[in-house]
Amino acid sequence: MPSLTVQPISVSEHLAFIQTLPSVSFLQTPAWAHVKTEWRSESLGWYHGRRLVGAGLVLHRPVPRLERYTLAYLAEGPAIDWSGEIDGWLDPLATYLKEHGAFAIRLGPPVHTHTWSAAQVKEGIADPGIERLTDLPSRQAHPVGSGVHLQLSAAGWLPQSPESGFGTGHPQYKFEIPLAGRTEDDLLKGMNQHWRRNIKKAAKEGVEVELGTSAELKAFHDLYVHTAERDHFTPRPLRYFETMFAAMSAEDPERIKLYLARHQGDLVAATILIRVGGHAWYAYGASSTEKREVRGSNACQWAMIRDSLAAGCDVYDLRGITPTLDADDPHVGLIQFKVGTGGRAVRYAGEWDLPLRPITYRAFDLYMRSRRWRL
């Protein structure tokens, strides 16, 4: 590993580096710093001599009663070469962040450790002896992800991803649809009968999906709040989405899109798609309780999948799932819904902490356990 140095870079340098890569997580774009307004942010670059070879968005957040120091968070990042020896990348990062007031680093290597096909997942749900994805053999080997896991453990990093896959940060398990080399017909054939029928049903009922403008975020948000009340989760405020659209659209006009599905003039579903290079994410969704039979949500999903394919994306990402395959677990419905798309379940390396100031980190850990503070 050549000697690397870490130092701050400008937003323009950060964005230019990202544009040389096939993709990075949208959580590692400079625009995301403007979305997370409660955090202090900085873009850091890894240099080999004068050449920029890696970049990361670091979000700094002070913890109550520990305001002197911050947690330095690199969600689904940084964008470095994870395929070899990683201490040459992470050691200078730790040195820089400790010198600038961080008591710990949390990061999420964007590398796979396990993959399961839709067929495997369906078989696992049907088998009463299988309770979790990890009870199934991975469909393919992931030496990079396995190597990252071993190296982080050996270097004293602490795994933060819980058994459920959902912790205080971002999910470790996701469901993705590979798009590279496929056609719309291929994608439809890969879906189960239920998904294909619902897509056809929406078209037959006359559901129309169109792209919305930022002025229509209020309509999306009203439906999103309705969805939150029905499905029992806490909604984000309208201002959050307005900020997200403004920041991401300013960075790249193709970065974020709003999809609105209407039936006879009524808004029946709405979704938000984010794209960075060859990776597209289904970020948020909402649906009406009335007229669910016209399948507006499936119409939105199919429109986003088709647009991602047309844009040359390699992956359509349905985001988080839990690893449960227990038919009696209420969370299994989430993976059952997504497995119908014919994609694949993926386990990432998860999130890891490196304590830089152990006493402060222990106090932080106690605070997290008592208050359930979320990143």
C-alpha positions in Angstrom: 0.0 0.0 0.0 1.5 3.3 -1.0 1.6 6.1 1.6 -1.6 8.0 1.6 -2.5 11.3 3.2 -6.0 12.6 4.2 -7.0 16.3 4.0 -10.0 18.4 3.3 -11.1 18.9 -0.3 -13.6 21.3 -1.8 -17.1 20.4 -2.8 -16.2 20.8 -6.5 -13.2 18.5 -6.1 -15.3 15.9 -4.2 -18.0 16.0 -6.9 -15.5 15.8 -9.7 -14.0 12.7 -8.1 -17.4 11.0 -7.7 -18.0 11.6 -11.4 -15.0 9.4 -12.3 -16.6 6.4 -10.5 -19.3 4.1 -11.7 -21.3 5.1 -8.6 -21.2 6.0 -4.9 -24.0 6.0 -2.3 -26.1 9.1 -2.4 -25.2 9.4 1.3 -21.6 10.1 0.2 -22.4 13.0 -2.2 -21.6 16.6 -1.2 -25.3 17.4 -1.6 -26.2 15.1 1.3 -24.4 17.4 3.7 -27.0 20.1 2.9 -29.8 17.6 3.7 -28.4 16.7 7.1 -28.5 20.2 8.5 -28.2 19.1 12.1 -24.6 17.8 11.4 -21.4 19.7 10.6 -19.9 18.3 7.5 -16.7 18.2 5.5 -15.4 16.5 2.4 -12.1 14.6 2.8 -9.8 13.3 0.2 -7.1 10.6 0.1 -4.0 11.6 -1.8 -1.2 9.6 -3.2 1.3 12.3 -3.7 -0.7 15.0 -5.5 -3.3 12.6 -7.0 -6.7 12.4 -5.4 -7.5 8.6 -5.1 -10.4 8.5 -2.6 -13.1 10.7 -1.1 -15.6 10.7 1.7 -18.4 12.8 3.1 -17.9 13.1 6.9 -20.8 14.2 9.1 -19.9 15.4 12.5 -22.4 15.3 15.3 -21.9 16.3 18.9 -23.5 14.2 21.5 -25.4 15.8 24.4 -23.1 16.3 27.4 -20.1 15.5 25.2 -20.2 18.6 23.0 -16.4 19.0 23.1 -16.1 16.0 20.7 -18.0 14.6 17.8 -19.0 11.3 16.2 -17.5 11.3 12.7 -19.9 9.4 10.4 -19.3 8.2 6.9 -22.6 6.6 5.9 -22.2 3.9 3.2 -18.6 5.1 2.6 -16.0 6.3 2.1 -15.3 5.9 -1.7 -11.9 4.2 -1.5 -10.4 1.0 -2.8 -11.7 -1.7 -0.4 -10.3 -4.6 -2.4 -6.8 -4.8 -0.7 -5.2 -3.9 2.5 -7.4 -1.2 4.0 -5.3 0.0 7.0 -3.4 2.3 4.6 -6.7 4.0 3.9 -8.2 4.0 7.3 -5.2 4.8 9.5 -4.6 8.3 8.1 -8.4 8.9 8.3 -8.3 8.1 12.0 -5.3 10.3 12.6 -6.9 13.3 10.9 -10.3 12.9 12.6 -8.8 12.5 16.1 -6.7 15.6 15.6 -9.9 17.5 14.6 -12.0 16.5 17.6 -13.7 13.2 16.8 -14.1 10.7 19.7 -15.1 7.9 17.3 -15.5 7.1 13.6 -18.5 5.2 12.2 -18.4 4.0 8.6 -20.3 1.6 6.4 -18.1 -0.1 3.8 -20.1 -0.3 0.5 -19.2 -3.9 -0.1 -21.3 -7.1 -0.3 -20.6 -10.1 2.0 -23.5 -12.3 0.9 -26.1 -12.6 -1.9 -29.3 -14.7 -2.2 -31.5 -15.0 -5.2 -35.2 -14.4 -5.2 -35.8 -18.2 -5.6 -33.6 -19.0 -2.6 -35.5 -16.4 -0.5 -38.9 -17.8 -1.5 -37.7 -21.4 -0.7 -36.4 -20.2 2.7 -39.7 -18.6 3.6 -41.5 -21.8 2.7 -39.1 -24.0 4.8 -40.1 -24.0 8.5 -36.5 -25.0 9.4 -35.1 -21.7 7.9 -35.5 -18.6 10.1 -33.0 -16.1 8.6 -31.3 -15.3 5.4 -28.0 -16.3 6.9 -29.3 -19.9 7.3 -29.1 -20.1 3.5 -25.9 -20.5 1.5 -24.8 -17.3 -0.2 -25.4 -17.5 -4.0 -21.9 -16.3 -4.8 -18.5 -15.7 -3.1 -17.7 -12.1 -2.0 -14.0 -12.2 -1.1 -13.7 -8.4 -0.9 -16.5 -8.1 1.6 -15.1 -11.1 3.6 -11.7 -9.5 3.6 -13.0 -6.1 4.8 -14.9 -7.8 7.7 -11.8 -9.7 8.8 -9.5 -6.6 8.5 -11.8 -4.3 10.4 -12.2 -6.9 13.2 -8.4 -7.3 13.5 -7.8 -3.6 13.6 -10.1 -3.0 16.5 -13.2 -1.8 14.7 -16.5 -2.7 16.5 -19.5 -4.0 14.4 -22.7 -2.0 15.0 -25.3 -3.8 12.8 -27.8 -5.6 15.0 -29.5 -9.0 14.3 -32.5 -7.2 12.8 -30.3 -5.5 10.2 -31.7 -2.1 11.3 -29.8 -0.1 13.9 -29.2 3.5 14.6 -27.7 4.0 11.1 -28.4 2.5 7.7 -29.6 -1.0 7.0 -27.1 -3.9 6.5 -29.5 -6.0 4.4 -31.0 -4.7 1.2 -33.0 -5.9 -1.8 -31.7 -5.0 -5.3 -32.7 -5.7 -8.9 -29.8 -6.2 -11.3 -30.4 -4.2 -14.5 -27.2 -4.6 -16.5 -27.7 -6.4 -19.8 -31.4 -6.8 -19.3 -34.5 -5.6 -21.1 -37.9 -4.6 -19.9 -39.2 -8.0 -20.9 -36.5 -9.7 -19.0 -37.4 -7.7 -15.9 -41.1 -8.5 -16.2 -40.4 -12.2 -16.7 -38.2 -12.2 -13.6 -41.1 -10.8 -11.4 -43.6 -13.1 -9.8 -47.1 -13.4 -11.1 -48.5 -11.1 -8.5 -46.2 -8.2 -9.4 -46.9 -8.7 -13.2 -50.6 -8.8 -12.6 -50.6 -5.7 -10.5 -48.6 -3.7 -13.1 -51.0 -4.8 -15.8 -54.0 -4.0 -13.5 -52.7 -0.4 -13.0 -52.4 0.1 -16.7 -55.8 -1.4 -17.4 -57.4 0.8 -14.7 -55.9 3.9 -16.3 -53.4 4.8 -13.7 -51.1 7.5 -15.1 -47.6 8.0 -13.7 -45.8 11.3 -14.3 -42.8 13.2 -13.0 -43.6 15.8 -10.4 -41.9 19.1 -9.7 -40.7 20.5 -6.4 -43.9 22.5 -6.2 -45.8 19.2 -5.9 -43.8 18.0 -2.9 -46.6 19.2 -0.7 -49.0 16.7 -2.4 -46.4 13.9 -1.9 -46.0 14.9 1.7 -49.7 14.9 2.5 -49.9 11.3 1.1 -46.7 10.3 2.9 -48.2 11.6 6.3 -51.3 9.6 5.6 -49.2 6.5 4.9 -47.2 7.0 8.1 -50.5 7.2 10.2 -51.7 4.0 8.5 -48.5 2.1 8.8 -47.4 3.4 12.2 -44.1 5.2 11.5 -42.9 8.7 12.2 -42.9 10.9 9.1 -40.2 13.4 8.2 -41.4 17.0 7.8 -42.1 18.6 4.5 -39.1 20.9 4.9 -36.8 17.8 4.9 -37.9 16.8 1.4 -37.8 20.4 0.1 -34.2 20.7 1.3 -33.4 17.3 -0.2 -34.8 18.2 -3.6 -33.1 21.6 -3.7 -29.7 20.3 -2.7 -29.6 17.3 -4.9 -31.1 19.0 -8.0 -28.5 21.8 -7.7 -25.8 19.2 -7.7 -27.2 17.3 -10.7 -30.6 17.9 -12.3 -30.9 14.1 -12.8 -30.1 13.2 -9.2 -33.6 13.1 -7.7 -37.1 12.6 -9.2 -40.6 12.6 -7.8 -43.1 10.2 -9.3 -46.9 10.7 -9.0 -49.5 8.1 -9.8 -53.0 9.4 -10.4 -56.3 7.6 -11.1 -59.1 9.7 -12.5 -57.4 12.8 -11.1 -56.8 11.3 -7.6 -53.3 10.9 -6.3 -53.0 7.2 -5.3 -49.3 6.8 -4.9 -46.0 8.8 -5.0 -42.4 7.8 -4.8 -38.9 9.4 -4.8 -36.1 8.0 -6.9 -32.4 9.0 -6.4 -29.7 8.1 -8.9 -25.9 8.5 -8.8 -24.1 7.1 -11.8 -25.2 3.5 -12.4 -27.1 3.0 -9.1 -30.7 4.0 -8.6 -32.5 4.0 -5.2 -36.2 3.8 -4.3 -35.9 6.3 -1.4 -39.4 7.1 -0.2 -42.9 6.0 -1.1 -46.5 6.8 -0.1 -49.9 5.4 -1.1 -53.5 6.1 -0.4 -55.7 3.7 1.5 -58.6 4.3 -0.9 -58.2 3.0 -4.4 -55.5 0.6 -3.4 -57.1 -1.9 -5.9 -55.8 0.2 -8.8 -52.2 -0.6 -7.8 -50.7 2.8 -8.0 -47.6 1.8 -6.0 -46.8 -1.0 -8.5 -47.2 1.5 -11.3 -44.8 3.9 -9.7 -42.2 1.1 -9.1 -42.4 -0.1 -12.7 -42.0 3.5 -13.9 -38.9 4.0 -11.8 -37.4 0.6 -12.8 -38.0 1.4 -16.5 -36.5 4.9 -16.2 -33.4 3.5 -14.3 -32.9 0.9 -17.1 -33.2 3.6 -19.8 -30.7 5.8 -17.9 -28.1 3.0 -18.1 -28.2 2.0 -14.4 -26.8 -1.4 -13.4 -28.8 -1.7 -10.1 -32.2 -0.6 -8.9 -32.1 -0.6 -5.1 -35.2 -1.2 -3.1 -33.3 -0.4 0.1 -33.6 -2.1 3.5 -35.0 -5.4 4.5 -34.8 -7.5 7.7 -33.1 -10.8 7.4 -36.0 -12.8 8.9 -37.5 -15.6 6.8 -39.7 -16.8 9.7 -43.3 -16.9 8.3 -44.6 -16.0 11.8 -42.5 -12.8 12.0 -44.4 -9.7 11.1 -41.3 -8.3 9.4 -41.3 -11.0 6.8 -43.9 -9.2 4.8 -41.3 -6.6 3.8 -39.0 -9.1 2.1 -42.0 -11.0 0.6 -43.1 -7.8 -1.1 -39.7 -7.0 -2.5 -38.8 -10.6 -3.5 -41.7 -10.5 -5.9 -39.6 -8.2 -8.1 -37.3 -11.1 -8.9 -34.2 -9.3 -7.6 -31.7 -10.4 -5.0 -31.2 -10.0 -1.2 -27.8 -8.6 -0.3 -25.9 -8.4 2.9 -23.4 -5.6 3.2 -20.5 -5.4 5.6 -22.5 -3.3 7.9 -21.5 -0.3 10.1 -18.4 -0.3 12.2 -17.1 2.0 15.0 -13.5 2.9 15.8 -13.2 4.5 19.3 -10.6 7.2 19.2 -11.1 8.4 22.7 -12.3 5.2 24.6 -13.6 6.9 27.8 -15.7 9.4 25.7 -16.8 6.5 23.5 -18.0 4.5 26.4 -20.1 7.4 27.6 -21.5 7.8 24.1 -22.4 4.1 24.0 -24.3 4.4 27.4 -26.1 7.4 26.1 -27.1 5.5 22.9 -28.4 2.6 24.9 -30.5 4.7 27.3 -31.9 7.2 24.8 -32.1 5.2 21.5 -30.5 8.2 19.8 -30.6 7.8 16.0 -28.1 8.9 13.4 
